[in-house]
């Protein structure tokens, strides 16, 4: 049977498609612009989005499992509601959903609240589902490479409580494993939740110190105040989204994103290898130029 992947052109989604294809799964990708999409040979690409009902119905034809990934948009919850309803309408019961760590706690942050609502929908609608709850993506820090390397400042206001940053490659591989496990099961498997975290719980000063070691010169932490962070984001994204990111940073500072006991061991056992570290990520950023 076929696995449908949404959000496949993003940082996580394209890795999920690659993992599935490499593991021999039949994969269908839903994308707005197939001409611009670049996917591995063997992935079927269909045009549409999660607000196009006719396209969604067509995309779900012959599908046995869904990877649901919603980008942070103003209509993210509507997209999730519609996609889950069309999935059920088309007889698709097996779902892997990309949520976020502490979605149920950081309810003042819009995209956390959206994901908490989608998790409730998945449960109440009776899907056989794995909910993946990743922490902060290491890969977010690609966007601030120049600030770190050229100005010697780690500017992300992540605080000192601790953030269990995770590599998107680890997220994607766990997603592929769970999709195939559910897709190939003889019957519906019990639903479950997997926290996706990295091997280290990092702080702002700790990440700055790590970059200092990798670069061989001092890097300082920019501090916990999110005002400058919001202002910088507002220069290239909608102001509502920049404010939402500020709210998220405030919760990082006040609460952190701390793994639960056993999370890293569970992931290491599932993957059969160590988790990628932030030090490896930083070294990769530098080697890529």
TORKOL-4160 file (C-alpha; in steps of 0.2 Angstrom, whole numbers, padded with zeros to 4 digits, m for minus):
289
<pt num="1" X="0000" Y="0000" Z="0000"/>
<pt num="2" X="0005" Y="0018" Z="m0001"/>
<pt num="3" X="0010" Y="0031" Z="0012"/>
<pt num="4" X="0005" Y="0049" Z="0009"/>
<pt num="5" X="0017" Y="0062" Z="0015"/>
<pt num="6" X="0012" Y="0080" Z="0018"/>
<pt num="7" X="0024" Y="0094" Z="0021"/>
<pt num="8" X="0037" Y="0085" Z="0010"/>
<pt num="9" X="0047" Y="0099" Z="0004"/>
<pt num="10" X="0052" Y="0105" Z="0021"/>
<pt num="11" X="0067" Y="0101" Z="0032"/>
<pt num="12" X="0059" Y="0086" Z="0040"/>
<pt num="13" X="0048" Y="0081" Z="0026"/>
<pt num="14" X="0060" Y="0078" Z="0012"/>
<pt num="15" X="0071" Y="0067" Z="0024"/>
<pt num="16" X="0055" Y="0057" Z="0028"/>
<pt num="17" X="0052" Y="0054" Z="0009"/>
<pt num="18" X="0070" Y="0049" Z="0007"/>
<pt num="19" X="0070" Y="0037" Z="0022"/>
<pt num="20" X="0054" Y="0029" Z="0016"/>
<pt num="21" X="0060" Y="0027" Z="m0002"/>
<pt num="22" X="0076" Y="0019" Z="0004"/>
<pt num="23" X="0067" Y="0007" Z="0014"/>
<pt num="24" X="0056" Y="0001" Z="m0001"/>
<pt num="25" X="0040" Y="0009" Z="0004"/>
<pt num="26" X="0028" Y="0016" Z="m0009"/>
<pt num="27" X="0027" Y="0034" Z="m0006"/>
<pt num="28" X="0015" Y="0048" Z="m0013"/>
<pt num="29" X="0020" Y="0066" Z="m0010"/>
<pt num="30" X="0007" Y="0080" Z="m0009"/>
<pt num="31" X="0014" Y="0097" Z="m0015"/>
<pt num="32" X="0008" Y="0113" Z="m0022"/>
<pt num="33" X="0021" Y="0114" Z="m0036"/>
<pt num="34" X="0027" Y="0097" Z="m0042"/>
<pt num="35" X="0038" Y="0106" Z="m0055"/>
<pt num="36" X="0049" Y="0114" Z="m0041"/>
<pt num="37" X="0049" Y="0098" Z="m0030"/>
<pt num="38" X="0064" Y="0087" Z="m0030"/>
<pt num="39" X="0061" Y="0070" Z="m0023"/>
<pt num="40" X="0070" Y="0053" Z="m0025"/>
<pt num="41" X="0066" Y="0042" Z="m0040"/>
<pt num="42" X="0051" Y="0031" Z="m0035"/>
<pt num="43" X="0041" Y="0044" Z="m0025"/>
<pt num="44" X="0025" Y="0048" Z="m0033"/>
<pt num="45" X="0021" Y="0067" Z="m0034"/>
<pt num="46" X="0004" Y="0074" Z="m0034"/>
<pt num="47" X="m0002" Y="0092" Z="m0035"/>
<pt num="48" X="m0013" Y="0100" Z="m0021"/>
<pt num="49" X="m0013" Y="0107" Z="m0004"/>
<pt num="50" X="m0022" Y="0103" Z="0012"/>
<pt num="51" X="m0036" Y="0116" Z="0009"/>
<pt num="52" X="m0040" Y="0109" Z="m0009"/>
<pt num="53" X="m0053" Y="0096" Z="m0005"/>
<pt num="54" X="m0054" Y="0088" Z="m0022"/>
<pt num="55" X="m0035" Y="0086" Z="m0023"/>
<pt num="56" X="m0034" Y="0079" Z="m0005"/>
<pt num="57" X="m0047" Y="0066" Z="m0010"/>
<pt num="58" X="m0038" Y="0061" Z="m0025"/>
<pt num="59" X="m0021" Y="0060" Z="m0015"/>
<pt num="60" X="m0029" Y="0048" Z="m0003"/>
<pt num="61" X="m0035" Y="0036" Z="m0016"/>
<pt num="62" X="m0026" Y="0019" Z="m0012"/>
<pt num="63" X="m0017" Y="0026" Z="0003"/>
<pt num="64" X="m0015" Y="0016" Z="0018"/>
<pt num="65" X="m0005" Y="0027" Z="0030"/>
<pt num="66" X="m0002" Y="0046" Z="0032"/>
<pt num="67" X="0012" Y="0056" Z="0038"/>
<pt num="68" X="0004" Y="0073" Z="0043"/>
<pt num="69" X="0016" Y="0088" Z="0044"/>
<pt num="70" X="0008" Y="0105" Z="0045"/>
<pt num="71" X="0019" Y="0121" Z="0042"/>
<pt num="72" X="0017" Y="0135" Z="0054"/>
<pt num="73" X="0004" Y="0146" Z="0045"/>
<pt num="74" X="m0011" Y="0156" Z="0050"/>
<pt num="75" X="m0023" Y="0142" Z="0045"/>
<pt num="76" X="m0013" Y="0127" Z="0052"/>
<pt num="77" X="m0027" Y="0121" Z="0062"/>
<pt num="78" X="m0039" Y="0121" Z="0048"/>
<pt num="79" X="m0027" Y="0112" Z="0037"/>
<pt num="80" X="m0025" Y="0098" Z="0051"/>
<pt num="81" X="m0044" Y="0097" Z="0054"/>
<pt num="82" X="m0048" Y="0095" Z="0035"/>
<pt num="83" X="m0034" Y="0083" Z="0032"/>
<pt num="84" X="m0039" Y="0071" Z="0046"/>
<pt num="85" X="m0057" Y="0072" Z="0041"/>
<pt num="86" X="m0053" Y="0068" Z="0023"/>
<pt num="87" X="m0041" Y="0054" Z="0029"/>
<pt num="88" X="m0055" Y="0046" Z="0039"/>
<pt num="89" X="m0068" Y="0048" Z="0025"/>
<pt num="90" X="m0056" Y="0039" Z="0013"/>
<pt num="91" X="m0053" Y="0025" Z="0026"/>
<pt num="92" X="m0036" Y="0029" Z="0031"/>
<pt num="93" X="m0034" Y="0025" Z="0049"/>
<pt num="94" X="m0015" Y="0024" Z="0051"/>
<pt num="95" X="m0006" Y="0041" Z="0055"/>
<pt num="96" X="0010" Y="0047" Z="0061"/>
<pt num="97" X="0008" Y="0065" Z="0066"/>
<pt num="98" X="0023" Y="0078" Z="0069"/>
<pt num="99" X="0018" Y="0088" Z="0084"/>
<pt num="100" X="0030" Y="0097" Z="0096"/>
<pt num="101" X="0037" Y="0093" Z="0113"/>
<pt num="102" X="0027" Y="0101" Z="0127"/>
<pt num="103" X="0012" Y="0105" Z="0115"/>
<pt num="104" X="0000" Y="0102" Z="0130"/>
<pt num="105" X="0010" Y="0114" Z="0141"/>
<pt num="106" X="0015" Y="0129" Z="0130"/>
<pt num="107" X="m0003" Y="0133" Z="0125"/>
<pt num="108" X="m0001" Y="0152" Z="0124"/>
<pt num="109" X="0011" Y="0148" Z="0109"/>
<pt num="110" X="m0001" Y="0147" Z="0094"/>
<pt num="111" X="0007" Y="0132" Z="0084"/>
<pt num="112" X="0010" Y="0123" Z="0101"/>
<pt num="113" X="m0009" Y="0125" Z="0104"/>
<pt num="114" X="m0013" Y="0120" Z="0087"/>
<pt num="115" X="m0003" Y="0104" Z="0088"/>
<pt num="116" X="m0011" Y="0100" Z="0105"/>
<pt num="117" X="m0028" Y="0102" Z="0097"/>
<pt num="118" X="m0023" Y="0090" Z="0082"/>
<pt num="119" X="m0017" Y="0077" Z="0095"/>
<pt num="120" X="m0034" Y="0077" Z="0103"/>
<pt num="121" X="m0043" Y="0076" Z="0086"/>
<pt num="122" X="m0032" Y="0061" Z="0082"/>
<pt num="123" X="m0036" Y="0052" Z="0098"/>
<pt num="124" X="m0055" Y="0056" Z="0098"/>
<pt num="125" X="m0057" Y="0051" Z="0079"/>
<pt num="126" X="m0050" Y="0034" Z="0083"/>
<pt num="127" X="m0035" Y="0034" Z="0072"/>
<pt num="128" X="m0021" Y="0021" Z="0075"/>
<pt num="129" X="m0007" Y="0034" Z="0077"/>
<pt num="130" X="0010" Y="0038" Z="0083"/>
<pt num="131" X="0012" Y="0056" Z="0089"/>
<pt num="132" X="0030" Y="0062" Z="0087"/>
<pt num="133" X="0034" Y="0077" Z="0098"/>
<pt num="134" X="0051" Y="0084" Z="0093"/>
<pt num="135" X="0061" Y="0097" Z="0103"/>
<pt num="136" X="0069" Y="0112" Z="0095"/>
<pt num="137" X="0077" Y="0108" Z="0078"/>
<pt num="138" X="0096" Y="0109" Z="0078"/>
<pt num="139" X="0094" Y="0114" Z="0060"/>
<pt num="140" X="0085" Y="0130" Z="0064"/>
<pt num="141" X="0102" Y="0137" Z="0068"/>
<pt num="142" X="0108" Y="0136" Z="0050"/>
<pt num="143" X="0098" Y="0153" Z="0049"/>
<pt num="144" X="0110" Y="0161" Z="0062"/>
<pt num="145" X="0126" Y="0154" Z="0055"/>
<pt num="146" X="0133" Y="0171" Z="0049"/>
<pt num="147" X="0129" Y="0179" Z="0066"/>
<pt num="148" X="0138" Y="0166" Z="0075"/>
<pt num="149" X="0153" Y="0165" Z="0063"/>
<pt num="150" X="0155" Y="0183" Z="0059"/>
<pt num="151" X="0150" Y="0192" Z="0075"/>
<pt num="152" X="0154" Y="0179" Z="0088"/>
<pt num="153" X="0136" Y="0179" Z="0095"/>
<pt num="154" X="0124" Y="0165" Z="0098"/>
<pt num="155" X="0108" Y="0175" Z="0097"/>
<pt num="156" X="0094" Y="0162" Z="0100"/>
<pt num="157" X="0086" Y="0167" Z="0117"/>
<pt num="158" X="0084" Y="0149" Z="0123"/>
<pt num="159" X="0088" Y="0152" Z="0141"/>
<pt num="160" X="0097" Y="0142" Z="0154"/>
<pt num="161" X="0084" Y="0129" Z="0159"/>
<pt num="162" X="0089" Y="0117" Z="0145"/>
<pt num="163" X="0084" Y="0113" Z="0127"/>
<pt num="164" X="0085" Y="0095" Z="0121"/>
<pt num="165" X="0089" Y="0100" Z="0103"/>
<pt num="166" X="0086" Y="0086" Z="0090"/>
<pt num="167" X="0093" Y="0083" Z="0072"/>
<pt num="168" X="0080" Y="0083" Z="0058"/>
<pt num="169" X="0088" Y="0067" Z="0052"/>
<pt num="170" X="0084" Y="0058" Z="0068"/>
<pt num="171" X="0066" Y="0064" Z="0067"/>
<pt num="172" X="0064" Y="0058" Z="0049"/>
<pt num="173" X="0071" Y="0041" Z="0052"/>
<pt num="174" X="0060" Y="0038" Z="0067"/>
<pt num="175" X="0045" Y="0044" Z="0057"/>
<pt num="176" X="0049" Y="0032" Z="0043"/>
<pt num="177" X="0051" Y="0018" Z="0055"/>
<pt num="178" X="0034" Y="0021" Z="0063"/>
<pt num="179" X="0025" Y="0024" Z="0046"/>
<pt num="180" X="0032" Y="0007" Z="0040"/>
<pt num="181" X="0028" Y="m0002" Z="0056"/>
<pt num="182" X="0010" Y="0004" Z="0056"/>
<pt num="183" X="0008" Y="0002" Z="0037"/>
<pt num="184" X="0014" Y="m0016" Z="0038"/>
<pt num="185" X="0004" Y="m0022" Z="0053"/>
<pt num="186" X="m0009" Y="m0035" Z="0051"/>
<pt num="187" X="m0021" Y="m0024" Z="0061"/>
<pt num="188" X="m0022" Y="m0007" Z="0070"/>
<pt num="189" X="m0008" Y="m0005" Z="0082"/>
<pt num="190" X="m0011" Y="0004" Z="0099"/>
<pt num="191" X="m0008" Y="0023" Z="0098"/>
<pt num="192" X="0008" Y="0030" Z="0106"/>
<pt num="193" X="0018" Y="0046" Z="0109"/>
<pt num="194" X="0037" Y="0047" Z="0105"/>
<pt num="195" X="0047" Y="0062" Z="0112"/>
<pt num="196" X="0061" Y="0066" Z="0099"/>
<pt num="197" X="0076" Y="0074" Z="0108"/>
<pt num="198" X="0094" Y="0075" Z="0106"/>
<pt num="199" X="0107" Y="0067" Z="0117"/>
<pt num="200" X="0112" Y="0083" Z="0126"/>
<pt num="201" X="0101" Y="0096" Z="0135"/>
<pt num="202" X="0109" Y="0112" Z="0130"/>
<pt num="203" X="0108" Y="0130" Z="0137"/>
<pt num="204" X="0111" Y="0147" Z="0128"/>
<pt num="205" X="0128" Y="0149" Z="0137"/>
<pt num="206" X="0132" Y="0131" Z="0134"/>
<pt num="207" X="0129" Y="0132" Z="0115"/>
<pt num="208" X="0139" Y="0148" Z="0114"/>
<pt num="209" X="0154" Y="0138" Z="0123"/>
<pt num="210" X="0152" Y="0124" Z="0111"/>
<pt num="211" X="0153" Y="0136" Z="0096"/>
<pt num="212" X="0168" Y="0144" Z="0104"/>
<pt num="213" X="0177" Y="0127" Z="0104"/>
<pt num="214" X="0172" Y="0122" Z="0086"/>
<pt num="215" X="0177" Y="0139" Z="0079"/>
<pt num="216" X="0192" Y="0141" Z="0090"/>
<pt num="217" X="0187" Y="0159" Z="0095"/>
<pt num="218" X="0175" Y="0166" Z="0108"/>
<pt num="219" X="0157" Y="0166" Z="0105"/>
<pt num="220" X="0145" Y="0174" Z="0118"/>
<pt num="221" X="0127" Y="0171" Z="0122"/>
<pt num="222" X="0116" Y="0185" Z="0116"/>
<pt num="223" X="0105" Y="0183" Z="0132"/>
<pt num="224" X="0087" Y="0179" Z="0136"/>
<pt num="225" X="0078" Y="0195" Z="0131"/>
<pt num="226" X="0068" Y="0190" Z="0115"/>
<pt num="227" X="0064" Y="0208" Z="0109"/>
<pt num="228" X="0079" Y="0208" Z="0097"/>
<pt num="229" X="0074" Y="0191" Z="0091"/>
<pt num="230" X="0057" Y="0196" Z="0087"/>
<pt num="231" X="0062" Y="0212" Z="0078"/>
<pt num="232" X="0075" Y="0203" Z="0067"/>
<pt num="233" X="0062" Y="0190" Z="0062"/>
<pt num="234" X="0049" Y="0203" Z="0058"/>
<pt num="235" X="0061" Y="0209" Z="0044"/>
<pt num="236" X="0058" Y="0194" Z="0034"/>
<pt num="237" X="0042" Y="0186" Z="0040"/>
<pt num="238" X="0024" Y="0191" Z="0045"/>
<pt num="239" X="0024" Y="0201" Z="0061"/>
<pt num="240" X="0011" Y="0189" Z="0069"/>
<pt num="241" X="0023" Y="0174" Z="0065"/>
<pt num="242" X="0038" Y="0184" Z="0073"/>
<pt num="243" X="0028" Y="0187" Z="0088"/>
<pt num="244" X="0023" Y="0169" Z="0089"/>
<pt num="245" X="0041" Y="0164" Z="0089"/>
<pt num="246" X="0044" Y="0177" Z="0103"/>
<pt num="247" X="0031" Y="0168" Z="0113"/>
<pt num="248" X="0040" Y="0152" Z="0110"/>
<pt num="249" X="0057" Y="0159" Z="0115"/>
<pt num="250" X="0049" Y="0166" Z="0131"/>
<pt num="251" X="0043" Y="0148" Z="0136"/>
<pt num="252" X="0060" Y="0141" Z="0132"/>
<pt num="253" X="0068" Y="0153" Z="0144"/>
<pt num="254" X="0055" Y="0151" Z="0158"/>
<pt num="255" X="0052" Y="0132" Z="0156"/>
<pt num="256" X="0065" Y="0124" Z="0144"/>
<pt num="257" X="0062" Y="0109" Z="0133"/>
<pt num="258" X="0068" Y="0095" Z="0144"/>
<pt num="259" X="0067" Y="0077" Z="0140"/>
<pt num="260" X="0058" Y="0064" Z="0151"/>
<pt num="261" X="0068" Y="0050" Z="0159"/>
<pt num="262" X="0071" Y="0036" Z="0146"/>
<pt num="263" X="0068" Y="0047" Z="0130"/>
<pt num="264" X="0086" Y="0046" Z="0123"/>
<pt num="265" X="0088" Y="0028" Z="0127"/>
<pt num="266" X="0072" Y="0024" Z="0119"/>
<pt num="267" X="0077" Y="0033" Z="0103"/>
<pt num="268" X="0094" Y="0025" Z="0103"/>
<pt num="269" X="0086" Y="0008" Z="0104"/>
<pt num="270" X="0074" Y="0012" Z="0090"/>
<pt num="271" X="0087" Y="0019" Z="0078"/>
<pt num="272" X="0100" Y="0006" Z="0083"/>
<pt num="273" X="0113" Y="0020" Z="0083"/>
<pt num="274" X="0118" Y="0035" Z="0093"/>
<pt num="275" X="0108" Y="0051" Z="0091"/>
<pt num="276" X="0116" Y="0065" Z="0081"/>
<pt num="277" X="0124" Y="0078" Z="0093"/>
<pt num="278" X="0124" Y="0097" Z="0092"/>
<pt num="279" X="0143" Y="0097" Z="0090"/>
<pt num="280" X="0142" Y="0086" Z="0075"/>
<pt num="281" X="0129" Y="0098" Z="0068"/>
<pt num="282" X="0140" Y="0113" Z="0071"/>
<pt num="283" X="0155" Y="0105" Z="0063"/>
<pt num="284" X="0144" Y="0101" Z="0048"/>
<pt num="285" X="0138" Y="0119" Z="0046"/>
<pt num="286" X="0156" Y="0125" Z="0046"/>
<pt num="287" X="0162" Y="0111" Z="0033"/>
<pt num="288" X="0148" Y="0116" Z="0022"/>
<pt num="289" X="0154" Y="0133" Z="0021"/>
